[in-house]
Structure formats: C-alpha cells, structure tokens
Amino acid sequence: MLYLGIYPEDYIIDKNDLTRRWIAEGFICKVRGMDLEDIAKSYFNELINRSLIQPTDTNCNGEVMSCKVHDMMLDLILHKSQQENFVTVIDDVEGMTGQQDKIRRLSLNLDGTVGERVPGCVQLSQTRTLAIFGTSSYLPPFQLFKYLRVLGIEITVRSYPLLSLDFTKICHLFQLRSLKIIAKGHTVVLPSKIGSMQQLETFEIKAGIKLSKGQSFRELPSDIVHLSRLLHLIVPSGIMLPNGISNMKSLRTLHCFGLHNSPNSIKGLGELTNLTSLKIIIGDSRPMASDEIVEKGREVLQTCLGKLCNLKCLYMDIYSPGDSFYFDALSSTPASFHHLEIFCGRKFSRVPGWISQQHNLYELDLDVKQVSEEDVGILAQLPSLINMMLHILGTPEDKIIIHGSGFPVLKRFTFGCSRISWAMPKLERLELHFNAKGWDRYGAAPTGTEHLSGLREIHVDIGGLGATKSNRGAAESEFKNVIDMHPGRPVANIDCPDSGWIFED
C-alpha cells in the first residue's frame, strides 16, 4: 500500500504497471500452483474491494484496469512512508541535500529546469525504485543506483528541437527488473549492449529509440534476445527486433511486432509459445522493408500464429490490401482468444467466418466495409462475447435484424450504423455512430430498443458533416423518440458534432 506514494497526486495508475513493480521489488511471495502476476493482481483487487484505491477504468468483464488514490489517503501514505523511510518524494534535486537516511525508493516530481548534479552527500546505492515524473528532462547519473530494481520515467516536456535522452548507463544496473520510459516525441538513446541486465523482466519504451553506437533509430540492442527472464517487451511500431527472438521463451507480452522484421524473426515468433498478448503491425506506411520481404513475412506469419497456444489478446493494425490473406492467416490461430482487436486502414470486406470458433472471446473490435445480417449472425452465436465494437464503411442495403437468441451475454455494443433491429437480453450500454447526411434516403432509427430490458446507457453520435439542417434535426428527433419509448429510462446522451462518422455514402 505504501508503494502507491511513488505516484504523484491525481495520477492514473495502470494496474499492470503497479503489479509488475510490486513483483520487481520482491513484495509478492510465491504460492505453489499460482503465477506471481495473478497473486499481485489479487492484492490489487483487494485494495479496490476495501475502497483504499479508486477505480478509474473498468473493462467489459468488470476487471479494474487502472486506479487513483484519494488525496486524503495519499497524504496518509506519504506521512507513513516518511516515518518508515519507505518512499522519498522530492520536487527539487538540490533539496535532496537534507536527506539523512539512505533513500530506499525515490520519486522525483520535477517541472521546469533543475540542477544538473545530485548532491554528493546523498546515498543512492541502496535505492530500489527510481520514478521520475513531470516536464523536466533531468536524468540523474544512473551509475549511482547500484541496486536499483525498478526504473520508471515519464517525461511530458514539449520542446523543439526534440530531446535526445541519454540512457546509455543503464547497462550497469545489473539488478534492474522493470524498465519503463515514456517520452513521446523524443528519442531515448540506449546502450548498444544490455546483455548484462539479466534480471530484467519488463522492457517498455514509448519514445523513439536509438542505439549509442550506430545511426539507426529503429533498432533494439542485439543481445536483448539473451535476456532469459524478460516477460514483457513493449516498444513503438516500426522498431526492428534483432534475429534470435526465438530464444525469448519467457515472453508473455510483445507489442509491437511488424512484418518489416526479417523472415527469421517472424518465424521465431512462432516459438514464443508463452505469449499471452501480441500486437502486430502490418504494412506500416513508413518505407522500412521491400514488398518482397513483407510478402514472405505474410506467408511465415500464417504458419507461426497457429503455434501460439496461450495467446489470449491479439491486436492487429493493418495498413495494406489483401484482407483475405489475413483472414486465412488468423483462421489457424487457437480458439483461445479473450480479446481480439483488428484495425484495418482499408477495412475488411466482411466479418470472417473463423471468428465463430472463438468461444472464449469476450471483447471484439473490428473494422469492415460492409456488414450483412449473415455477418451479424456469425457474431451473435459467440457465447462469451460481452463487448463488441463493429465499425463499418458503408450503409447496409437492408435493415439488420438481431433475434432474441443472439448475443446471449453481450453488455456493451458500439455500432457504426442506425439501420438495425434487435433483441439482446443482457445489453447494458449501447453506442451508435452514423452520419446525418442522406438521412432522408437511408436513415432509419433502430427498432426494438424498448425490448432491451437491461439497457442502462445510450450514447448516440450523429455526424453532421455535409448534412442539411433538416436531416440533422430529423435524425436527432427520431432518436429522442426511440429513447423516450424505453420503459427503463436509461441514461441518454445524443451528440451532433460537425464532423463526419465512420462510413461514406
């Protein structure tokens, strides 16, 4: 609980970040037959259940994904932390001079310019966590933190020219287990070799990456593949992974993996059978690989995805044509998905039939050009689907009808169309996006909404771009009538932005 004092006031704390830091610090004890991350998450949930922390984001399955600490609780935590020398919070580097004790965990909340030297009297060799927040680009000399286990840096400075942040000395942090750097828009300079960091479990960087030796801005240290304890590798799209990723057998999270990587790396992806979460980028617009290499990568990808037997969450961003290939590639994946999110810049032609095999899927986000009643019928038979976001490019010719037997447990539905009639017994939240343009020709408010007995929230966005005033007014009026007819009086919000939405006529 006292570890929460690391984070600034009103900071949104990501559950995965917090639990991984707990593990890196050694706070989580092993229990036979249980995974450390599951144990850590159970502790997080206990804090939620006791109202010691406040949930800020909950997924469709009711799982709290982030939280914040109430101001009064944070004051109590900081007071207790100061008494026990558990966490030291500093907003001025030079103000560290007065620290008499060894600093065990250091949180620097820095804004603006700060001094460039840590006072020599400060003892940092025993520090186990270093966290830096704020708009300052100050980085302390990392070699002073001999036994550091957690390094988390979040720099929000906006400057031009963009910053080049020197992290080359982190290779001397032999005990480091968790590394997280957020400096969006800026560049992080890494050591060319990090093989000495054998304890590292989390490597997460959201910034440009450059090696200290070499000119490439899109490469990772080649010996990262020899970090046998690494569980979570999270880097921006466009980063080249070195050959030999098949050695990283412990990996559970890999974001982002692109087809610009070598065929050997793509083939090695299939050896990472402990992966539970994977994000793939296909056809990124930046010219990083020839068409021939990408095409070979596609063929290998189709083979290796079927080997990832523990994969639960798959995210795909697709910017290249040929959606039938990707449907075929994904048809070989195991039927174990819980979360499937596919963004296609060119939109898939239709809902793929193989999705019907995903009986454990509870969250789906999909872009398609057209959707028919048959397509919706495929999705309607998914027995575990709780949250569905279906974005379409075109207006269906006929109204889509969802029968009462479909979507047995669906609670949240986001749909880019209004031409629909439904009966979904468990639906709690409905979100619709469509254009008012052409409402007099194509428009029709959904019917059967009054039969959605569990509905609690309705959110409607009516895009007004290019629409006449009468069309906008008619669309808004019809939806108000639909909402008024619902016997449960759900919370309703109708917005008419001037921009367009989702599909084109």
C-alpha positions as CSV (number, residue, x, y, z in Angstrom):
1,M,0.0,0.0,0.0
2,L,2.8,2.4,0.9
3,Y,4.3,1.9,-2.6
4,L,1.5,4.0,-4.0
5,G,3.3,7.0,-2.6
6,I,5.6,6.7,-5.6
7,Y,2.9,8.2,-7.9
8,P,2.0,11.9,-8.0
9,E,-1.3,13.3,-6.8
10,D,-4.3,12.5,-9.2
11,Y,-2.1,10.2,-11.3
12,I,-3.9,7.4,-13.1
13,I,-2.1,4.2,-12.0
14,D,-2.2,1.4,-14.5
15,K,-2.8,-1.9,-12.8
16,N,-0.2,-3.8,-14.9
17,D,2.4,-1.2,-14.2
18,L,1.8,-1.3,-10.5
19,T,1.7,-5.1,-10.1
20,R,4.8,-5.6,-12.2
21,R,6.6,-3.1,-10.0
22,W,5.5,-4.9,-6.9
23,I,6.9,-8.1,-8.3
24,A,10.2,-6.4,-9.3
25,E,10.5,-5.1,-5.8
26,G,10.0,-8.6,-4.3
27,F,6.8,-7.7,-2.5
28,I,4.9,-10.7,-3.9
29,C,5.6,-14.1,-2.3
30,K,5.3,-17.3,-4.3
31,V,2.4,-19.6,-3.8
32,R,2.6,-23.1,-5.1
33,G,0.5,-23.5,-8.2
34,M,-0.1,-19.8,-8.7
35,D,1.5,-17.3,-11.0
36,L,3.1,-14.2,-9.4
37,E,1.2,-11.8,-11.6
38,D,-2.1,-13.4,-10.7
39,I,-1.2,-13.1,-7.0
40,A,-0.2,-9.4,-7.4
41,K,-3.5,-8.7,-9.2
42,S,-5.4,-10.3,-6.4
43,Y,-3.7,-7.9,-4.0
44,F,-4.7,-5.0,-6.3
45,N,-8.3,-6.2,-6.3
46,E,-8.3,-6.4,-2.6
47,L,-7.3,-2.8,-2.3
48,I,-10.2,-1.9,-4.7
49,N,-12.7,-4.0,-2.7
50,R,-11.6,-2.3,0.5
51,S,-12.0,1.1,-1.2
52,L,-8.4,2.0,-0.4
53,I,-7.9,2.9,-4.0
54,Q,-10.5,4.3,-6.5
55,P,-11.1,2.5,-9.9
56,T,-10.8,4.8,-12.9
57,D,-11.2,2.3,-15.8
58,T,-13.0,-1.0,-15.8
59,N,-13.1,-3.4,-18.8
60,C,-16.2,-5.1,-20.1
61,N,-15.5,-8.1,-17.9
62,G,-15.8,-6.0,-14.8
63,E,-12.0,-6.1,-14.2
64,V,-10.5,-2.8,-12.9
65,M,-7.6,-1.8,-15.2
66,S,-6.5,1.4,-13.5
67,C,-7.0,3.4,-10.4
68,K,-6.1,6.6,-8.5
69,V,-5.5,7.3,-4.8
70,H,-7.8,9.7,-3.0
71,D,-6.0,12.9,-1.8
72,M,-6.6,12.2,1.9
73,M,-5.4,8.6,1.5
74,L,-2.3,9.8,-0.4
75,D,-1.5,12.2,2.4
76,L,-1.7,9.4,4.9
77,I,0.5,7.1,2.8
78,L,3.2,9.8,2.4
79,H,3.2,10.6,6.1
80,K,3.6,6.9,6.9
81,S,6.2,6.5,4.2
82,Q,8.2,9.4,5.6
83,Q,8.1,7.9,9.1
84,E,9.3,4.5,7.9
85,N,11.7,5.8,5.2
86,F,9.8,3.8,2.7
87,V,9.3,6.3,-0.1
88,T,11.1,9.7,-0.5
89,V,9.3,12.3,-2.7
90,I,11.3,15.2,-4.0
91,D,10.3,18.1,-6.2
92,D,13.8,19.7,-6.3
93,V,17.0,17.7,-6.9
94,E,19.1,20.2,-4.8
95,G,16.6,19.7,-2.0
96,M,17.9,16.1,-1.5
97,T,20.8,17.6,0.5
98,G,18.8,17.4,3.7
99,Q,18.2,13.6,3.4
100,Q,20.0,12.0,6.3
101,D,18.9,8.4,5.7
102,K,19.6,6.1,2.8
103,I,17.0,6.6,0.2
104,R,15.1,3.3,-0.4
105,R,12.6,4.5,-3.0
106,L,12.9,7.9,-4.8
107,S,10.1,9.7,-6.6
108,L,11.2,12.9,-8.4
109,N,8.3,15.2,-9.4
110,L,10.2,17.8,-11.5
111,D,8.9,20.7,-13.5
112,G,11.0,23.2,-15.5
113,T,14.7,23.4,-15.2
114,V,16.6,21.8,-12.3
115,G,20.1,21.5,-11.1
116,E,22.4,19.1,-13.1
117,R,24.1,17.4,-10.1
118,V,22.9,15.2,-7.3
119,P,24.4,16.4,-4.0
120,G,27.4,14.2,-3.1
121,C,26.2,13.5,0.4
122,V,23.1,11.7,-0.8
123,Q,23.3,7.9,-0.5
124,L,21.6,6.3,-3.5
125,S,23.3,2.9,-3.8
126,Q,20.5,1.2,-1.8
127,T,17.7,2.7,-3.8
128,R,15.4,0.0,-5.2
129,T,12.9,2.2,-7.1
130,L,13.5,5.4,-9.0
131,A,10.5,7.1,-10.5
132,I,10.6,10.5,-12.3
133,F,7.5,12.5,-13.4
134,G,7.0,15.9,-14.8
135,T,8.0,18.3,-17.5
136,S,11.8,18.4,-16.7
137,S,14.2,16.4,-18.9
138,Y,16.6,15.9,-16.0
139,L,18.1,12.5,-15.7
140,P,20.3,11.6,-12.7
141,P,23.5,9.6,-13.1
142,F,22.2,6.1,-13.2
143,Q,25.5,4.6,-12.1
144,L,24.8,5.8,-8.6
145,F,21.8,3.4,-8.3
146,K,23.8,0.2,-7.8
147,Y,20.9,-2.0,-6.6
148,L,18.1,-0.4,-8.5
149,R,15.2,-2.8,-9.3
150,V,12.6,-0.5,-10.8
151,L,13.2,2.4,-13.1
152,G,10.1,4.3,-14.3
153,I,10.5,7.6,-16.1
154,E,7.6,9.6,-17.6
155,I,8.7,12.9,-19.2
156,T,5.9,15.1,-20.6
157,V,8.1,18.0,-21.7
158,R,7.2,19.6,-25.0
159,S,10.2,21.2,-26.6
160,Y,11.7,21.9,-30.0
161,P,14.2,20.7,-31.1
162,L,13.2,17.3,-29.8
163,L,15.2,15.9,-26.9
164,S,17.7,13.1,-27.1
165,L,17.7,11.4,-23.7
166,D,20.8,9.6,-22.6
167,F,20.1,6.2,-21.0
168,T,23.4,4.5,-22.1
169,K,24.5,4.0,-18.4
170,I,21.5,1.7,-17.6
171,C,23.6,-1.3,-18.7
172,H,25.3,-1.0,-15.3
173,L,22.1,-1.6,-13.5
174,F,22.6,-5.3,-13.0
175,Q,19.7,-5.8,-10.6
176,L,17.2,-3.9,-12.7
177,R,14.0,-5.9,-13.2
178,S,11.5,-3.3,-14.5
179,L,12.3,-0.5,-17.1
180,K,9.6,1.8,-18.3
181,I,10.3,5.0,-20.2
182,I,7.6,7.3,-21.6
183,A,8.9,10.3,-23.5
184,K,6.6,10.5,-26.6
185,G,8.0,12.6,-29.4
186,H,11.5,12.4,-28.1
187,T,14.4,9.9,-28.6
188,V,15.8,7.5,-26.0
189,V,19.5,6.6,-26.5
190,L,20.1,3.1,-25.3
191,P,23.4,1.2,-24.8
192,S,24.3,-1.0,-27.8
193,K,24.5,-3.9,-25.4
194,I,22.2,-4.8,-22.5
195,G,23.0,-8.4,-22.1
196,S,24.4,-7.7,-18.6
197,M,20.9,-6.9,-17.4
198,Q,19.9,-10.5,-16.8
199,Q,17.3,-9.8,-14.2
200,L,15.2,-7.6,-16.5
201,E,11.5,-8.7,-16.7
202,T,9.8,-5.6,-18.2
203,F,11.2,-3.5,-21.0
204,E,8.7,-0.8,-22.0
205,I,9.6,2.3,-24.0
206,K,7.2,4.7,-25.6
207,A,9.6,7.0,-27.4
208,G,11.9,7.0,-30.4
209,I,14.8,4.6,-29.9
210,K,18.4,5.0,-30.9
211,L,21.5,2.9,-30.0
212,S,24.6,4.6,-28.7
213,K,26.7,3.1,-31.5
214,G,25.1,3.2,-34.9
215,Q,22.8,5.5,-36.9
216,S,19.6,3.6,-36.8
217,F,16.7,5.0,-34.9
218,R,14.7,1.8,-35.1
219,E,16.7,-1.0,-33.6
220,L,17.0,-2.6,-30.2
221,P,20.3,-3.9,-28.7
222,S,21.1,-7.2,-30.4
223,D,21.7,-9.0,-27.2
224,I,18.2,-8.3,-25.8
225,V,17.3,-11.8,-27.1
226,H,19.5,-13.3,-24.5
227,L,17.6,-11.8,-21.5
228,S,16.1,-15.1,-20.4
229,R,13.9,-13.6,-17.7
230,L,12.2,-11.0,-19.9
231,L,8.4,-11.3,-19.7
232,H,7.1,-8.0,-21.3
233,L,8.6,-6.3,-24.3
234,I,6.7,-3.2,-25.3
235,V,8.2,-0.9,-27.9
236,P,6.7,1.5,-30.6
237,S,5.7,0.4,-34.0
238,G,8.5,0.4,-36.6
239,I,11.2,-0.9,-34.2
240,M,13.3,-3.7,-35.7
241,L,13.7,-6.7,-33.5
242,P,17.1,-8.5,-33.7
243,N,17.4,-12.0,-35.0
244,G,17.1,-14.7,-32.4
245,I,13.8,-13.7,-30.8
246,S,13.0,-17.4,-30.7
247,N,15.4,-17.5,-27.6
248,M,13.0,-15.3,-25.6
249,K,10.9,-18.2,-24.5
250,S,9.7,-16.4,-21.3
251,L,8.0,-13.6,-23.2
252,R,4.3,-13.1,-22.4
253,T,3.7,-9.7,-23.9
254,L,5.1,-8.5,-27.3
255,H,4.0,-5.0,-28.6
256,C,4.6,-4.1,-31.4
257,F,5.8,-6.6,-33.9
258,G,5.9,-5.6,-37.6
259,L,6.2,-7.5,-40.8
260,H,9.2,-5.3,-41.7
261,N,11.2,-7.6,-39.4
262,S,13.3,-10.3,-41.0
263,P,11.6,-13.6,-42.0
264,N,13.8,-15.3,-39.4
265,S,12.4,-13.1,-36.7
266,I,8.8,-13.7,-37.9
267,K,9.4,-17.4,-37.9
268,G,10.9,-17.1,-34.4
269,L,7.6,-15.5,-33.3
270,G,6.0,-19.0,-33.5
271,E,8.5,-20.3,-30.9
272,L,7.2,-17.8,-28.3
273,T,4.5,-20.2,-27.0
274,N,4.2,-18.4,-23.6
275,L,2.9,-15.2,-25.3
276,T,-0.5,-14.2,-24.0
277,S,-0.7,-10.7,-25.6
278,L,0.6,-9.8,-29.0
279,K,0.3,-6.6,-31.1
280,I,1.2,-6.9,-34.8
281,I,1.6,-4.1,-37.3
282,I,1.2,-5.0,-40.9
283,G,2.0,-2.7,-43.8
284,D,3.1,0.4,-41.8
285,S,3.2,3.3,-44.1
286,R,6.9,4.0,-43.5
287,P,9.3,2.5,-46.1
288,M,11.2,0.1,-43.9
289,A,11.1,-3.1,-45.9
290,S,10.7,-4.2,-49.5
291,D,7.4,-5.6,-50.8
292,E,9.1,-8.9,-51.3
293,I,10.2,-9.2,-47.7
294,V,6.8,-8.2,-46.4
295,E,5.2,-10.8,-48.7
296,K,7.5,-13.5,-47.4
297,G,6.7,-12.3,-43.9
298,R,3.0,-12.8,-44.5
299,E,3.5,-16.4,-45.5
300,V,5.6,-17.1,-42.4
301,L,3.1,-15.3,-40.2
302,Q,0.3,-17.5,-41.3
303,T,2.2,-20.6,-40.1
304,C,3.5,-19.2,-36.8
305,L,0.3,-17.7,-35.4
306,G,-1.2,-21.2,-35.1
307,K,1.6,-22.2,-32.7
308,L,0.8,-19.6,-30.1
309,C,-1.4,-21.8,-28.0
310,N,-1.5,-19.5,-24.9
311,L,-2.4,-16.3,-26.8
312,K,-5.3,-14.5,-25.2
313,C,-5.1,-11.0,-26.6
314,L,-4.4,-10.2,-30.2
315,Y,-4.2,-6.6,-31.6
316,M,-3.6,-6.1,-35.3
317,D,-3.2,-2.8,-37.2
318,I,-3.3,-3.5,-40.9
319,Y,-2.5,-0.8,-43.5
320,S,-2.1,-3.0,-46.6
321,P,-4.5,-4.5,-49.1
322,G,-5.4,-8.2,-49.3
323,D,-7.7,-8.8,-46.4
324,S,-8.5,-12.3,-47.5
325,F,-4.9,-13.3,-46.7
326,Y,-5.2,-12.0,-43.1
327,F,-8.4,-13.8,-42.6
328,D,-6.7,-17.0,-43.8
329,A,-3.7,-16.3,-41.5
330,L,-5.9,-15.8,-38.5
331,S,-8.0,-18.9,-39.2
332,S,-5.1,-21.0,-38.0
333,T,-4.9,-19.4,-34.6
334,P,-6.0,-21.3,-31.5
335,A,-9.6,-20.8,-30.3
336,S,-8.4,-19.3,-27.0
337,F,-8.8,-15.5,-27.6
338,H,-10.3,-13.4,-24.9
339,H,-9.7,-10.0,-26.6
340,L,-9.4,-9.5,-30.4
341,E,-8.9,-6.1,-31.9
342,I,-8.3,-5.6,-35.6
343,F,-7.9,-2.2,-37.1
344,C,-7.7,-2.2,-40.9
345,G,-6.9,1.1,-42.6
346,R,-8.6,-0.2,-45.8
347,K,-11.3,-2.1,-43.9
348,F,-12.0,-5.8,-44.3
349,S,-14.6,-6.8,-46.8
350,R,-16.8,-8.7,-44.3
351,V,-16.8,-10.4,-40.9
352,P,-14.6,-13.5,-41.1
353,G,-16.3,-16.8,-40.6
354,W,-13.5,-18.3,-38.4
355,I,-14.5,-15.9,-35.6
356,S,-17.4,-18.3,-34.9
357,Q,-14.7,-20.7,-33.5
358,Q,-13.6,-18.2,-30.8
359,H,-15.9,-19.5,-28.0
360,N,-13.9,-17.8,-25.2
361,L,-13.8,-14.4,-26.9
362,Y,-15.4,-11.7,-24.6
363,E,-14.2,-8.5,-26.4
364,L,-14.1,-7.8,-30.1
365,D,-13.2,-4.6,-32.1
366,L,-13.4,-5.0,-35.8
367,D,-13.5,-2.7,-38.9
368,V,-15.4,-3.9,-42.0
369,K,-16.5,-2.4,-45.3
370,Q,-20.0,-3.9,-45.2
371,V,-22.0,-5.9,-42.8
372,S,-24.9,-8.2,-43.6
373,E,-27.4,-10.0,-41.4
374,E,-25.4,-13.1,-42.1
375,D,-22.3,-11.5,-40.7
376,V,-24.1,-10.3,-37.6
377,G,-25.4,-13.9,-37.2
378,I,-21.9,-15.2,-37.0
379,L,-21.1,-12.8,-34.2
380,A,-24.4,-13.4,-32.5
381,Q,-23.5,-17.0,-31.8
382,L,-20.4,-16.2,-29.7
383,P,-21.3,-17.5,-26.3
384,S,-18.9,-15.4,-24.2
385,L,-18.9,-12.0,-26.1
386,I,-19.5,-9.2,-23.6
387,N,-18.2,-6.1,-25.5
388,M,-18.4,-5.6,-29.3
389,M,-17.3,-2.6,-31.4
390,L,-18.2,-3.0,-35.0
391,H,-17.2,-0.2,-37.3
392,I,-18.5,-0.2,-40.9
393,L,-17.7,1.9,-44.0
394,G,-20.9,1.5,-45.9
395,T,-24.6,1.7,-45.2
396,P,-26.4,-1.7,-45.3
397,E,-29.0,-2.0,-48.0
398,D,-31.4,-3.8,-45.7
399,K,-32.1,-3.3,-42.0
400,I,-30.1,-5.8,-39.9
401,I,-32.2,-7.8,-37.5
402,I,-30.8,-9.3,-34.3
403,H,-33.1,-12.0,-33.0
404,G,-33.6,-12.7,-29.3
405,S,-31.4,-15.8,-29.2
406,G,-28.3,-13.9,-30.4
407,F,-25.7,-12.3,-28.2
408,P,-26.7,-14.1,-25.0
409,V,-24.3,-12.2,-22.7
410,L,-23.4,-9.0,-24.7
411,K,-23.4,-6.0,-22.3
412,R,-21.7,-3.3,-24.4
413,F,-22.3,-2.6,-28.1
414,T,-20.8,0.1,-30.3
415,F,-22.1,0.1,-33.9
416,G,-21.4,2.4,-36.8
417,C,-24.9,2.4,-38.3
418,S,-28.6,3.1,-37.3
419,R,-30.4,0.6,-39.6
420,I,-30.8,-2.2,-37.1
421,S,-33.5,-4.0,-35.2
422,W,-32.6,-6.0,-32.1
423,A,-33.4,-8.0,-29.0
424,M,-30.3,-8.6,-26.8
425,P,-31.4,-9.6,-23.3
426,K,-28.2,-8.6,-21.4
427,L,-27.2,-5.4,-23.2
428,E,-26.4,-2.6,-20.7
429,R,-24.6,0.0,-22.8
430,L,-25.4,0.9,-26.4
431,E,-23.3,3.3,-28.5
432,L,-24.2,4.3,-32.1
433,H,-22.2,6.4,-34.6
434,F,-23.6,7.4,-38.0
435,N,-24.0,10.3,-40.4
436,A,-27.0,12.5,-40.7
437,K,-26.1,13.2,-44.4
438,G,-28.7,11.4,-46.6
439,W,-31.0,10.6,-43.6
440,D,-34.0,11.3,-45.9
441,R,-32.8,8.5,-48.2
442,Y,-31.0,5.9,-46.0
443,G,-31.8,7.0,-42.4
444,A,-33.9,5.0,-40.0
445,A,-33.7,4.9,-36.3
446,P,-33.3,1.4,-34.8
447,T,-36.3,-0.5,-33.8
448,G,-36.9,-2.9,-30.9
449,T,-34.8,-0.7,-28.5
450,E,-37.7,-0.9,-26.0
451,H,-37.1,-4.7,-25.8
452,L,-33.5,-4.2,-24.5
453,S,-34.7,-4.7,-20.9
454,G,-31.3,-4.4,-19.3
455,L,-30.3,-1.2,-21.1
456,R,-28.8,1.5,-18.8
457,E,-26.9,3.8,-21.1
458,I,-27.5,5.0,-24.7
459,H,-24.9,7.2,-26.4
460,V,-25.6,8.4,-29.9
461,D,-23.2,10.5,-32.1
462,I,-24.8,11.9,-35.2
463,G,-22.2,13.1,-37.7
464,G,-23.3,16.4,-39.2
465,L,-20.6,16.8,-41.9
466,G,-22.3,17.7,-45.2
467,A,-25.8,17.1,-43.8
468,T,-28.7,19.5,-44.2
469,K,-30.2,21.1,-41.2
470,S,-33.4,19.2,-41.7
471,N,-31.6,15.8,-41.9
472,R,-29.7,16.6,-38.7
473,G,-32.9,17.6,-37.0
474,A,-34.8,14.6,-38.2
475,A,-32.2,12.1,-37.1
476,E,-31.9,13.7,-33.6
477,S,-35.7,13.8,-33.2
478,E,-36.2,10.1,-34.2
479,F,-33.6,9.0,-31.7
480,K,-35.1,11.0,-28.9
481,N,-38.4,9.3,-29.6
482,V,-36.7,5.9,-29.5
483,I,-35.1,6.7,-26.2
484,D,-38.4,8.0,-24.7
485,M,-40.1,4.7,-25.6
486,H,-37.7,2.7,-23.4
487,P,-39.5,1.7,-20.2
488,G,-36.3,1.6,-18.2
489,R,-35.5,5.3,-18.8
490,P,-31.8,4.7,-19.5
491,V,-29.2,7.5,-19.2
492,A,-29.1,9.0,-22.7
493,N,-26.7,11.3,-24.5
494,I,-27.2,12.5,-28.1
495,D,-24.4,14.5,-29.7
496,C,-24.3,16.1,-33.1
497,P,-20.7,17.0,-33.9
498,D,-20.0,18.9,-37.1
499,S,-17.6,16.2,-38.2
500,G,-18.5,13.0,-40.1
501,W,-18.6,9.5,-38.8
502,I,-17.3,6.0,-39.8
503,F,-18.8,5.4,-43.3
504,E,-19.3,7.2,-46.5
505,D,-22.5,7.2,-48.6
